Amino acid sequence: MTQLWDFSGGIHPDENKHLSTARPIEQPSLPDRLILPLQQHIGAPAETCVSVGERVLKGQVIATVTDAIGVPVHAPTSGTIEAISMHPVPHPSGMSDQCIILVPDGLDEWTERDAIADYHSMDRDAILERIRDYGVAGLGGAGFPTNIKLRPPRDRKVSTLILNGAECEPYITADDMTMRERADEIVSGLRIMAWILRPERCVIAIEDNKPEAIKAVKKATENTRTEVVVIPTRYPSGGEKQLIQILTGMEVPSGGIPADIGVMCQNTGTAIAVSRAIHRGEPLISRVTTITGRALSNPGTYDVLLGTPIEHLLAQAGVDKQQLNRLILGGPMMGYTLETPGIPVVKTTNCVIAATAEELPAPPPEQPCIRCGMCAEACPMELLPQQLFWHSRAGELEKAEHLNLFDCIECGVCSYVCPSSIPLVQYYRAAKGEIRVQQAEHLKADRARERFEARQARLEREQQEKEQRKKDRAKAAAEAQAKKQAETEIAEAGGQPADDRAAKSTLVEEALARKKAKAAAKTANEATSPNTAVADAAPLDLEALEKQLSQATAKLNTMQSMLEDAKAESADNVEKLERAVAKNHDRVKRAEQALAEARN
Amino acid sequence: MALAQQSSPHTRRARSTSNVMLWVMLATLPGLLAQVVFFGWGNLINVLWCIALAVGAEAAMLRLRKRPVMFFLRDNTAALTGLLLGLSLPPLAPFWVSAVAVLAAIILAKQLYGGLGSNPFNPAMVGYALVLISFPVAMTTNWAAPGLFGDSAPGFWETLRIIAAGQQSTVDAFTMATPLDYYKHNISSQTATEVLQHPSFGEGIAKGWEWVNAGFLAGGAVLLWMRLITWHIPVSLLAGLAIMSLAFGSNPDLYAPLSMHLLAGGTMLGAFFIATDPVSAATSHQGKLIYGAGIGVLIYLIRTWGAYPDAVAFGVLLMNFAVPFIDYYTPPRTYGHRKPRRGLPGRNQG
């Protein structure tokens, strides 16, 4: 007997599983259309690689993912691509997304399948690559690409591999029926995963309300080291974190992944998909789904082609449209209601409940919280749901976060037990969403500030460089001028001075005298001949002045644009910039005046 | 086909707040029965009068506050407050005393704070404490436990007449001090054996009181078994009281013995029905233990060294003050965390 641990809280809701376990897994008829969303799970959406009107074969890739995260989409049967368009997809918001619409031709003609005879001889990475190429994603939860999950971080060794056959949520029987009828395939898929991960321990966990599944899986694992562990029926024992606690007594660290404590959970259906990808060369194109509820005359478990519209399945199961009140995708604890039955089955669709109003009545109106604490007694994560509720409702999100709001797995037991009929989970979802939005805004504001600061620094640097260059040029020009003058004057002086000092002083005197003479000449000649003494000096001055003006104007423009930016972002350096603009404005004016004077 | 839109979960347990309150009320019946048997019809009359008044006051306040009257009346919480007051008040308390207590409980302590779920103090105990402070002697002697001594016990109509007449001190013929009060005031001059000669103690620990307490204990056990309350508050309250009694009052010639603390007075009613009022109690398991133990210790302190012979109301109200503080420092350790995150955000992150 394997040692079992306990998890906190939990509930025993009505199971209602017998509705859909009376008959073996059935094959529904081919629908008129298959709707294949390009994004069926976490990761990047796939990109279409077929065109409208093209005929595709069963198992052919119709959309690929070039990114690392994400898996391709395959044609579930042979037929023609009718359209690639927006269509309602399975999502709590009822949103539409890009889908490939495939019209089956009824031939069900396979593309070439290449089974791997002996995967042991292959490279593990090649096997992972194949699992990815064959579209395998988790069939239990959020549909995380299996190849990525099977390659934990390098520093994490998976010592316990768990196949989750708990299926604790009421109504759902997909895993139960799969284990009853396809236990051998499950075990073969588990072997492949175990070969990839090399764990010390392989466990298949099943709740004790599935005796037939337990029997079948025990038979399939005879003479192997795989443990089949029967766990007590209590929702949510099949939650990854709870199941790990039951089987190992360890807790997945908050914000971490099971691999952090050397554990990995996989769904039984995923094991079959892995097995088929390797042993049969068949991609993931169908899954076992429970179609149940009391609005159906013929509820059962079906092996459904991905993309099959739910209304087609409801018709197969004999839906009474007068009785149908609520259509739930998933189980009654965590599933969400659908607005239309037209949405397709995807890789993560494990259950559809067509419920009557009596079966799942509308909740009574919400009463005030009396802090009775039944929610805290039932919470499997050992949170304080009613405190989270108070803080969430009051908008005290910081306090809610402090009480570990983000550790909530939204299993719904708090709402289930609440005597005041408070939709607690809804409050938590809203609070989480609010916090995420706030965080995103925070990040955005931070980025904007960083961007602004970087720009400011760059402009300043450019300004400095410009000024430096200007100075350098002015210095060089002045030097050149002085040198030239000195040379000419020396030449004019006509003789070598006795010593340098004397020479310099004479030079200065002569220069001064010359300047005076020049000035006099300038005034004298101004009226009569502009082309005499002034003529050789004027072009140089004009050029310099023009340059000065253009530089000043440029600087003024820069400063003005900086000021505008600063004003727009209401930065604290507005005043400074305003002063700078005014200063530059004066400078431009002066330069203009000087230029005008020089031109005259 | 208009499909219903709802957020998960789609199924709920049938137990509602009105249901919970109803069961709590039913669980007080053994204690009420014992009260009627040993102390006469007074408590039953009080209970009915208090419930009627409490429901009426609640309805009036809801109307004034423009809230849906029937929706809130159906939660049975006003009736429960009235019931608890009727059980706590002395059997021959005049009708207007119960009225003051009930109106203070419903109007002041509950509705003015925002109604169900928003009151920081236990409404019934606010009402009780108000009349206890206003009429300290009459509450514990004049109107208290009428001795059921043969033919002197008043019948139903006589009791009703006494309560309705509303006199303060005309019923001396039937009443006497509660055992706790008598013990407290006489132990300084007499030995324990002498004190216990007094008829209010009867054959057992405290005539009739032990049965009343046993009745409430039984009702409390039902609540525990139905998981309507958890064991933390009652057990820690009784433990706090017992430990204090054993530590400080082991000499019966100086202090009332432990058996008296547990079985005379309002201990069991307080432990299982009053301190467990979830709205005003601490919320986590650890918090409940501190809260309950605090009440137990306070009950002993006030009974032994304070001016009042019983102290459940004061103990509960004083610990109500501490609840927000207790709650901040006693959160449970969440799955996947090393330690609980105590205190306020930004400090002691764990």
Interface residues (C-beta under 8 A of the other chain):
Chain A: F7 S8 I11 P13 D14 P170 K241 Q245 E251 V252 P253 S254 G255 G256 K321 L324 N325 R326 L327 I328 G330 P332 M333 M334 G335 Y336 T337 L338 E339 T340 P341 I353 A355 A357 L360 A362 P363 P364 P365 Q367 P368 C369 I370 R371 C372 G373 M374 A376 E377 P380 M381 E382 L383 L384 Q386 Q387 E398 K399 E401 H402 L403 N404 D407 E410 G412 V413 S415 Y416 V417 C418 P419 S420 S421 P423 V425 Q426 R429
Chain B: M1 L3 A4 Q5 Q6 S7 S8 P9 H10 T11 R12 R13 R15 S16 T17 N19 V20 F71 D75 T77 G115 L116 G117 S118 R227 T230 P278 V279 A281 T283 S284 D327 P331 P332 R333 T334 Y335 G336 H337 R341 L344 P345 G346
